[in-house]
Amino acid sequence: MRKLLLLTTVILVGLVFIARLFYLQVYSGNDYDIFEDTAIKKEYTYPKRGYVYDRNGRLLVANQPSYDVMVIPREVEPMDSLKLKEFCDLLKITKEDYDKKLKRAKTYSPRLPSPFVPQLSKNDYAVLQEKMRKYEGFYIQKRSLRAYQTTIGANVLGDIGEVNRSIIKKQPYYKLGDLIGKQGIEKTYEKTLRGVKGIKFVQKDRFNKDLGPFKEGKLDTLPVPGKDITITIDSKLQAYGELLMTNKRGGIVAIEPSSGEILAMVSGPSYNPNLLVGRNRSKNFNKLYRDSIAKPLFDRGLQAMYPPGSPFKTLNALIALQEGVVTPNDRFSCALGYRYGNRKMGCHVHKSPANMSIGIYESCNAYFANVYRKIIDKYDSPAEGMDKWSKHIKSFGLGNYLNNDLSVGQPGKVPTANTYDRGYGKNRWYTTFTISNAIGQGEVLATPIQLANMAAAIGNRGYFYTPHIIKNIKGDDIPSKFTTPKHTTIDKQHFEPVIQGMLDVYNKGTADMLKVKGIEICGKTGTAENFAIIDSVKTQLTDHSIFVAFAPKDNPKIAIAVFVENGYFGSRFAGRMASLMIEYYLRGEISRKDMEDFVLRHSLEHEYQKPFSGEPFGINRQTTLEAIEEEEFQKLLQLKAEIPKS
């Protein structure tokens, strides 16, 4: 009986083991997690990251080989002092660096590979590869780094960098040492560009030695290359815009009105995208990040929120026409400004009384103060009028992120009745409390991309496409939200008087000196007051120069917004730059060399946070411009000559 019991027990145990082995072999893809099996080594193969081209097919971003020294801490054998010194010399690190890196790797995981020294150059790899067999626990992992074929568009292109633990926790696809898009299109289109890693499973024995492919390699996968993308940027226009922004701070955004495609997105000061590639990436990034004055990593075209100034008057004109509170021929007097109570909103000398066309091309503050009051006061209460006005403004894309495909941005600000209820109390404020909104000051804030989109909507007579940076993804369609028009709350027939006024800005108004022969440009100058707290005192600084425009007048090909910080009145810098950008895009050359020379020959760096001592409201505002040295000017001309001609 005992013999039978023992035999039965042995048979049952054997059957259990056989069943378990059969289960693991046959059903390992169901409940068995191969990634948790410490007896299986996982070797990843990294795919080629997708290339990036501009709208005309110019290659902007390619790849270059990179080599990471990886470590599996538990497989590292102790090294004597000579061997350790040789290893450190090959990696160009100190013994202290070696100890820190090994400790960090052990903290991450003693059994999983992690980067020890990332991004070796070709030369370093060539020297090291023949000797790696001497150092147990270390091996070389090949991957790709970005190779920028340009020095422009750093804010557009972005960069790639190592993932951190937070990213790994949220996205298990990534492992320590993997690279991910950090900014720009590299971040927005990360999943498209990165491809999919391949993997090999290697069986190991109990002595941690490789036995060969697990299951004869049946579970191994090949890497899937990333997809190439074409972006909407015109690299020639982008380069020219960055040239014009030299020695200045500000943003330029240009859009194709018929599609919403972003033609240029300039932020100044900028930097060379190649600085954020390779082993010096971290050091260079820290330098850029800590530059609190220039702030080169701050995208002023997308993130800087400014008072929109006088270009905002065009929206108040459109709303007044839609609401039926004025006609294009209604006139209002201007006696160097608009008085309300014991206060006055100043204005400059021009013909009076002004109708809508004069109000726009002379940028009359008094005209638009009257128009704004009529809009708000049409309703039973200021709160009701304010909310109606706010709804119209927001229909042009102001006050929100625009739902675009850009990696950063700010929503700007469009006030509502609730804004003033919080500040003054419900039913305790009146239209005059908000009168600065009439001229784009007050509580209104906008980014350059929002104003460029506004100009596109006006040029289209009432609709716009969501501004976007993607033009084509190889093998895929772009999202439908970028090809579906969005309509404003203004009827089409109301746009013509406003557009005529914007055309007259060039013909006989504040931008008459900026005309480009043969191109009908519709624009609007702007000067935004600029204040800062200096030594606990609210101090007026040099004003910002603003300009929005589109061209040609009918079926426009380009809409643009230019902000130049501390650039004085709108036509001085922003207007010149807008006209130059428009001509360069439409013709590929510049006829107004006088305007180009003025912009390139002057620096505004000295104006940063300089208190303003002139008259308020744009009267007699003058400055001593700081001219750059002739040698530097010639360098700028050489940079222009290097922009491709075709």
C-alpha positions in Angstrom: 0.0 0.0 0.0 2.8 2.4 0.9 4.6 1.5 -2.3 1.5 2.3 -4.3 1.0 5.6 -2.5 4.6 6.6 -3.2 4.3 5.7 -6.8 1.1 7.6 -7.2 2.6 10.7 -5.6 5.6 10.6 -7.9 3.4 10.2 -10.9 1.1 13.1 -9.9 4.0 15.4 -9.2 5.5 14.5 -12.6 2.2 15.2 -14.3 1.9 18.6 -12.6 5.4 19.6 -13.8 4.7 18.3 -17.3 1.4 20.3 -17.4 3.2 23.4 -16.2 5.9 23.2 -18.8 3.4 22.5 -21.5 1.4 25.6 -20.3 4.5 27.8 -20.4 5.5 26.6 -23.8 2.1 26.7 -25.5 0.3 29.5 -23.7 3.2 31.8 -22.8 1.6 34.6 -24.9 -1.5 34.7 -22.7 -0.8 35.0 -19.0 2.9 34.5 -18.9 4.8 37.9 -19.1 8.1 37.4 -20.8 9.2 40.9 -19.9 9.1 39.9 -16.2 11.2 36.8 -16.7 14.7 37.5 -15.4 16.1 34.5 -17.3 15.3 36.2 -20.6 17.4 39.1 -21.7 15.7 41.8 -23.8 17.8 43.5 -26.5 16.2 46.5 -28.2 16.8 47.6 -31.7 16.1 51.3 -32.2 14.4 52.4 -35.4 15.4 55.3 -37.7 13.6 58.4 -36.6 11.5 60.1 -39.3 13.0 62.9 -41.4 11.5 66.4 -41.4 11.1 68.5 -44.6 9.9 72.0 -45.1 6.9 72.9 -47.4 9.1 73.0 -50.5 10.8 69.7 -49.9 14.0 71.0 -48.2 15.5 68.5 -45.7 15.6 70.2 -42.3 16.2 67.3 -39.9 18.0 64.0 -40.6 19.8 61.4 -38.4 23.3 60.6 -37.4 24.5 57.4 -35.6 25.1 57.5 -31.9 26.4 54.9 -29.5 25.4 54.4 -25.8 27.5 52.5 -23.4 25.0 50.4 -21.5 25.4 48.6 -18.2 23.8 45.7 -16.4 25.0 46.3 -12.8 24.8 42.7 -11.5 26.9 41.5 -14.4 29.7 44.0 -13.7 32.9 42.4 -12.4 35.3 44.2 -10.1 38.2 45.8 -11.9 41.7 46.4 -10.6 43.0 50.0 -10.6 44.8 49.8 -14.0 41.9 48.2 -15.8 39.4 50.7 -14.2 41.7 53.6 -15.2 41.9 52.4 -18.8 38.1 52.0 -19.0 37.5 55.5 -17.6 40.0 57.0 -20.0 38.3 55.4 -22.9 35.0 56.8 -21.8 36.5 60.2 -20.9 35.2 60.2 -17.4 36.8 60.2 -13.9 36.7 57.3 -11.3 34.3 59.4 -9.3 32.0 59.7 -12.4 32.3 55.9 -12.8 31.2 55.2 -9.2 28.3 57.7 -9.4 27.0 56.3 -12.7 27.2 52.7 -11.5 25.4 53.6 -8.3 22.6 55.3 -10.3 22.3 52.3 -12.6 22.0 50.0 -9.5 19.3 52.2 -8.1 17.3 52.0 -11.3 17.7 48.2 -11.5 20.6 45.8 -10.8 19.4 43.3 -13.5 18.1 45.6 -16.3 20.3 47.5 -18.7 20.5 51.3 -18.4 22.7 53.9 -20.1 26.1 54.4 -18.5 27.7 56.9 -20.9 25.3 58.0 -23.7 25.8 59.4 -27.1 29.4 58.5 -27.9 30.8 60.0 -31.1 31.9 57.9 -34.1 35.5 58.3 -33.1 35.0 57.4 -29.5 33.0 54.3 -30.6 35.7 53.2 -33.0 38.3 53.2 -30.2 36.0 51.5 -27.7 34.3 48.8 -29.6 37.4 46.5 -29.9 38.0 46.6 -26.2 34.4 46.3 -24.8 34.7 42.4 -24.5 37.2 43.0 -21.6 34.6 44.8 -19.5 31.9 42.4 -18.2 28.4 43.9 -17.8 29.0 46.6 -20.3 27.9 46.7 -24.0 27.3 49.2 -26.7 23.8 50.1 -27.9 23.5 51.8 -31.3 20.8 54.4 -31.8 20.2 57.6 -33.8 20.6 61.3 -32.9 19.2 64.2 -34.8 21.4 65.8 -37.5 20.0 69.3 -38.2 20.6 70.4 -41.8 19.9 74.0 -40.8 20.7 76.6 -38.2 17.2 78.1 -38.1 13.8 77.3 -36.6 15.0 75.9 -33.3 11.6 76.9 -31.7 9.8 75.1 -34.5 11.9 72.0 -34.8 12.5 71.4 -31.1 14.9 68.7 -29.9 15.0 65.2 -28.4 16.4 64.2 -25.0 16.5 61.4 -22.5 13.3 60.3 -20.8 13.0 60.7 -17.1 11.3 58.4 -14.6 8.1 60.4 -14.7 7.7 59.8 -18.4 8.6 56.1 -18.0 5.9 55.7 -15.4 3.3 57.3 -17.6 4.4 55.7 -20.9 5.9 52.2 -20.3 7.0 52.0 -24.0 10.0 54.0 -22.9 13.0 52.6 -20.9 15.8 54.5 -19.2 18.1 56.0 -21.8 15.4 56.2 -24.5 15.1 59.5 -26.3 11.8 61.5 -26.7 10.8 64.7 -28.3 11.1 67.5 -25.8 10.0 70.6 -27.7 8.6 71.7 -31.0 7.5 69.3 -33.7 9.7 66.6 -32.1 7.4 66.7 -29.1 4.1 67.1 -31.0 4.7 64.4 -33.5 6.8 62.1 -31.3 4.8 58.9 -31.9 4.8 59.5 -35.7 8.6 60.3 -35.9 9.9 57.8 -33.4 8.7 54.5 -35.0 8.6 51.3 -33.0 11.5 49.6 -31.3 12.4 46.1 -32.3 13.3 43.5 -29.7 15.2 40.3 -29.4 14.7 37.8 -26.5 17.9 35.9 -25.4 17.7 32.8 -23.1 20.2 32.9 -20.3 21.3 30.0 -18.0 21.6 30.0 -14.2 25.2 31.3 -14.6 23.8 34.3 -16.6 25.4 33.1 -19.8 23.6 33.6 -23.2 22.2 30.3 -24.5 20.8 31.8 -27.7 17.5 33.1 -29.0 14.5 32.3 -26.9 12.0 30.1 -28.7 14.3 30.2 -31.8 13.5 33.9 -32.2 9.8 33.4 -32.9 8.9 36.2 -30.5 11.5 38.7 -31.8 10.3 41.7 -33.7 12.0 44.0 -36.2 12.1 47.8 -35.7 9.5 49.9 -37.6 11.1 53.1 -38.9 9.5 56.5 -38.0 7.5 58.3 -40.7 8.9 61.2 -42.5 6.9 64.4 -42.2 6.6 67.6 -44.2 5.9 70.8 -42.2 4.2 73.9 -43.4 7.2 76.2 -42.7 8.8 78.0 -45.6 12.5 77.7 -44.5 13.5 80.7 -46.7 10.9 82.9 -45.1 11.7 81.6 -41.6 15.4 82.4 -42.2 14.6 85.9 -43.4 12.4 86.5 -40.4 15.0 85.4 -38.0 17.5 87.7 -39.8 15.2 90.7 -39.3 14.8 89.9 -35.6 18.5 90.0 -35.0 19.4 92.2 -32.0 15.7 92.4 -31.1 13.1 90.6 -29.0 9.8 89.6 -30.3 7.8 87.2 -32.4 6.7 86.9 -36.0 4.0 84.5 -37.2 2.9 84.2 -40.8 0.0 82.1 -42.0 -1.5 81.1 -45.3 -5.1 82.3 -45.0 -6.5 79.7 -47.5 -5.3 76.7 -45.4 -4.2 77.8 -42.0 -0.7 76.6 -42.7 2.0 78.4 -40.7 4.6 79.8 -43.1 7.0 81.2 -40.5 7.1 81.2 -36.7 10.0 83.4 -35.6 11.0 83.9 -32.0 13.8 86.2 -31.1 16.4 85.8 -29.7 16.8 82.3 -31.1 19.6 79.7 -31.0 21.2 77.1 -33.3 19.3 73.8 -32.9 22.5 71.9 -33.2 23.4 73.1 -29.7 21.0 70.5 -28.2 22.5 67.5 -29.9 25.1 65.1 -28.4 26.9 64.9 -25.1 26.9 68.6 -24.7 23.1 68.9 -24.9 22.6 69.1 -21.1 25.3 71.7 -20.6 24.0 73.9 -23.5 20.4 73.5 -22.5 21.2 74.7 -19.0 22.9 77.8 -20.4 19.9 78.6 -22.6 17.5 77.9 -19.7 19.3 80.1 -17.3 19.6 83.1 -19.6 16.9 85.2 -17.8 17.4 88.2 -20.1 17.3 86.9 -23.6 15.1 83.8 -22.7 15.9 82.0 -26.0 13.8 79.0 -25.0 10.7 81.1 -24.6 8.7 81.1 -27.8 7.5 84.6 -28.1 5.4 83.8 -31.1 3.3 81.3 -29.2 3.8 82.1 -25.5 4.2 85.9 -25.1 0.9 87.6 -24.3 0.9 91.2 -25.2 -1.7 94.0 -25.3 -2.8 93.8 -29.0 -2.9 97.6 -29.3 -4.5 99.3 -32.3 -4.8 96.2 -34.6 -7.6 95.2 -32.2 -9.6 98.2 -33.3 -10.4 96.3 -36.5 -12.4 93.8 -34.5 -14.3 96.6 -32.7 -15.2 98.0 -36.1 -16.5 94.7 -37.3 -18.5 94.1 -34.2 -20.1 97.5 -34.4 -21.2 96.9 -38.0 -22.6 93.4 -37.0 -24.5 94.9 -34.1 -25.8 97.7 -36.2 -24.7 100.5 -33.9 -22.7 102.4 -36.5 -22.4 102.6 -40.3 -19.1 103.1 -42.2 -20.0 106.7 -42.8 -20.9 107.7 -39.2 -18.4 110.3 -37.9 -17.0 111.1 -34.4 -15.0 114.1 -33.4 -11.5 113.8 -32.0 -9.9 116.7 -30.0 -6.5 115.0 -29.4 -8.4 112.2 -27.6 -11.6 111.1 -25.9 -12.8 112.5 -22.6 -14.8 110.5 -20.2 -15.6 111.9 -16.8 -12.4 113.7 -15.6 -10.2 111.5 -17.6 -8.9 111.5 -21.2 -7.7 108.8 -23.7 -5.1 110.7 -25.7 -4.7 110.6 -29.5 -2.5 112.2 -32.1 -3.2 115.0 -34.6 -5.3 114.0 -37.6 -8.4 115.1 -39.5 -11.6 115.2 -37.6 -14.4 114.2 -37.4 -13.5 110.6 -38.5 -15.6 108.0 -40.2 -14.7 104.3 -40.1 -12.0 104.4 -42.8 -10.3 107.5 -41.2 -10.6 105.9 -37.8 -8.7 102.8 -39.0 -6.1 104.4 -41.2 -5.4 107.3 -38.8 -5.8 104.9 -35.8 -8.1 107.3 -34.0 -8.6 106.5 -30.3 -11.6 108.8 -30.0 -13.4 107.1 -32.9 -13.0 103.7 -31.4 -13.9 104.8 -27.9 -17.2 106.0 -29.2 -17.7 102.8 -31.3 -16.9 100.6 -28.3 -19.4 102.4 -26.0 -22.1 102.0 -28.6 -21.5 98.3 -28.7 -21.7 97.8 -24.9 -24.4 100.3 -24.3 -26.7 98.8 -26.9 -27.8 96.3 -24.2 -29.8 96.7 -21.0 -26.7 96.4 -18.8 -22.9 96.7 -19.3 -22.6 93.1 -18.2 -24.9 91.9 -21.0 -23.1 94.0 -23.6 -19.7 92.9 -22.4 -20.6 89.2 -22.8 -22.0 89.8 -26.2 -18.8 91.7 -27.2 -16.6 89.0 -25.7 -18.4 86.3 -27.7 -17.7 88.1 -31.0 -14.0 88.6 -30.1 -13.5 84.9 -29.2 -15.0 83.9 -32.5 -11.7 85.1 -34.1 -9.7 82.7 -32.1 -8.6 85.1 -29.4 -8.8 84.0 -25.7 -8.0 80.3 -26.4 -5.2 77.9 -27.5 -6.7 77.6 -31.1 -6.6 73.8 -30.8 -3.4 73.7 -32.9 -0.6 71.1 -33.1 2.1 73.2 -31.5 3.9 72.0 -28.4 3.5 75.2 -26.4 1.2 78.2 -26.2 -0.8 80.6 -24.2 -4.5 81.4 -24.4 -4.3 85.1 -24.2 -7.1 86.9 -22.4 -10.5 88.2 -23.5 -12.5 89.7 -20.6 -16.1 89.0 -19.8 -18.6 90.5 -17.5 -17.4 88.1 -14.8 -13.9 89.6 -15.1 -15.2 93.0 -14.0 -17.7 91.6 -11.5 -14.7 90.1 -9.7 -12.8 93.3 -9.8 -15.5 95.9 -9.0 -18.4 93.9 -7.7 -21.6 92.8 -9.5 -23.5 95.7 -11.1 -20.9 98.2 -9.7 -19.1 99.0 -12.9 -19.9 100.8 -16.2 -18.7 100.8 -19.8 -16.2 103.6 -19.1 -14.5 101.2 -16.6 -13.6 99.0 -19.6 -12.9 101.7 -22.2 -9.3 100.7 -22.8 -10.6 97.6 -24.5 -11.6 99.9 -27.3 -8.0 100.4 -28.4 -6.5 96.9 -27.5 -5.2 97.8 -24.1 -7.1 97.2 -20.8 -7.7 93.6 -19.9 -7.1 92.2 -23.5 -4.0 90.1 -24.1 -3.1 88.2 -27.3 -0.2 86.2 -28.7 1.3 86.8 -32.1 -0.2 83.6 -33.5 -3.6 84.7 -32.4 -3.2 88.1 -34.1 -1.9 86.5 -37.3 -4.9 84.2 -37.3 -7.2 87.3 -36.7 -5.6 88.9 -39.8 -6.2 85.7 -41.8 -9.9 85.6 -40.7 -10.3 89.3 -41.8 -8.6 88.6 -45.2 -10.9 85.6 -45.7 -13.9 87.7 -45.0 -15.1 85.9 -41.9 -13.5 82.4 -41.5 -10.2 80.8 -40.7 -8.6 77.4 -40.6 -6.9 76.3 -37.4 -3.3 77.3 -37.6 -1.1 74.2 -37.9 2.5 73.1 -38.6 1.9 69.7 -40.2 1.5 69.6 -44.0 2.0 65.9 -44.8 2.7 62.7 -42.9 4.0 60.0 -45.2 1.3 57.4 -45.6 -1.3 59.3 -43.4 -3.8 62.1 -43.7 -3.6 65.2 -41.5 -6.4 65.6 -39.0 -9.7 66.9 -40.4 -9.8 69.7 -37.8 -7.1 71.4 -39.8 -9.0 71.3 -43.0 -12.4 72.4 -41.7 -13.1 76.1 -41.7 -14.2 78.0 -38.6 -16.6 80.9 -39.1 -16.6 84.1 -37.0 -19.8 85.7 -35.8 -19.5 88.6 -38.3 -21.4 88.4 -41.6 -19.3 88.6 -44.8 -20.7 91.9 -46.0 -19.3 93.8 -43.0 -15.7 93.1 -43.8 -15.2 95.2 -46.9 -15.3 98.7 -45.2 -12.8 97.4 -42.6 -10.5 95.9 -45.3 -10.7 99.2 -47.2 -9.6 101.0 -44.1 -6.7 98.6 -43.7 -5.7 99.1 -47.3 -5.8 102.9 -46.7 -3.4 102.4 -43.8 -0.8 101.8 -46.5 -2.3 104.3 -49.1 -2.6 107.4 -46.8 -2.4 106.4 -43.2 0.0 105.4 -40.5 1.9 103.0 -42.8 2.0 105.1 -46.0 5.8 105.0 -45.9 5.8 101.2 -45.9 4.2 100.6 -49.3 5.6 98.0 -51.6 5.0 98.9 -55.2 2.7 96.4 -57.0 1.4 94.7 -53.9 -1.9 95.6 -52.2 -1.2 95.1 -48.5 -3.9 95.6 -45.9 -2.5 96.3 -42.5 -2.8 98.0 -39.1 -0.2 99.6 -37.0 -0.2 99.3 -33.2 1.7 100.7 -30.3 1.2 98.8 -27.0 2.0 100.6 -23.7 4.5 98.6 -21.7 4.8 98.7 -17.9 6.9 96.9 -15.4 7.5 96.9 -11.7 11.0 98.3 -11.1 12.1 98.8 -7.5 8.4 98.3 -6.3 7.3 101.2 -8.6 5.1 100.8 -11.7 7.3 102.2 -14.4 6.4 102.8 -18.1 9.0 101.2 -20.4 9.5 101.8 -24.1 6.4 100.7 -26.0 6.0 97.6 -28.1 5.8 97.9 -31.9 3.0 95.9 -33.4 1.8 95.3 -36.9 -0.8 92.9 -38.5 -1.4 92.6 -42.2 -2.4 90.4 -45.1 -1.7 90.5 -48.8 -2.9 90.7 -51.5 -6.2 92.4 -50.7 -8.2 89.8 -52.6 -7.5 86.1 -52.2 -4.6 86.8 -49.7 -1.6 84.5 -49.8 -0.1 85.5 -46.5 -1.4 87.0 -43.2 1.2 88.1 -40.6 1.6 89.5 -37.1 4.8 91.1 -35.9 5.6 92.1 -32.3 8.9 93.9 -31.5 9.4 94.5 -27.8 10.4 98.0 -27.0 10.1 98.9 -30.7 8.2 102.2 -30.3 5.3 102.9 -32.6 4.0 100.2 -35.0 5.4 101.4 -38.3 8.9 101.9 -37.0 10.0 98.3 -36.7 7.1 95.9 -36.8 5.5 97.5 -39.9 8.8 97.5 -41.8 9.4 93.9 -40.9 5.9 92.9 -41.9 6.2 94.6 -45.3 9.6 93.0 -45.9 8.3 89.5 -45.0 5.3 89.9 -47.3 7.3 91.0 -50.3 10.0 88.3 -49.7 7.3 85.6 -49.6 5.4 86.8 -52.6 8.3 87.7 -54.8 11.4 86.0 -53.4 13.3 89.3 -53.4 13.3 92.7 -51.7 12.8 96.0 -53.5 12.6 98.2 -50.4 16.3 98.1 -49.5 15.8 101.2 -47.4 13.5 99.5 -45.0 15.7 96.4 -44.9 18.8 98.5 -44.1 16.9 100.3 -41.3 15.8 97.1 -39.6 19.2 95.4 -39.9 21.3 98.4 -39.0 19.6 99.0 -35.6 19.6 97.1 -32.4 17.0 97.4 -29.6 18.8 95.3 -27.1 19.7 98.5 -25.2 16.0 99.3 -24.7 15.2 96.3 -22.6 13.7 97.5 -19.3 14.7 101.1 -20.0 12.3 103.6 -18.4 10.5 105.8 -20.9 10.6 109.5 -20.5 8.6 110.7 -23.4 5.0 111.9 -23.7 2.2 109.4 -23.2 -0.3 108.1 -25.8 2.1 108.1 -28.7 2.8 111.8 -28.8 6.3 112.9 -29.9 7.8 109.6 -29.1 11.4 109.6 -30.2 14.5 107.6 -29.3 18.1 107.4 -30.1 18.5 104.2 -32.0 21.6 102.2 -31.3 23.3 101.5 -34.7 25.3 98.4 -35.0 28.9 98.3 -36.3 29.4 98.2 -40.0 31.2 94.9 -39.7 28.2 93.3 -38.0 25.9 94.8 -40.6 27.9 93.2 -43.4 27.7 89.8 -41.6 23.9 90.1 -41.6 23.9 90.8 -45.3 26.1 87.7 -45.8 23.6 85.6 -43.8 20.9 86.9 -46.1 23.0 85.9 -49.1 23.3 82.4 -47.8 19.5 81.9 -47.8 18.8 79.5 -50.7 17.5 81.3 -53.7 15.2 78.5 -55.0 
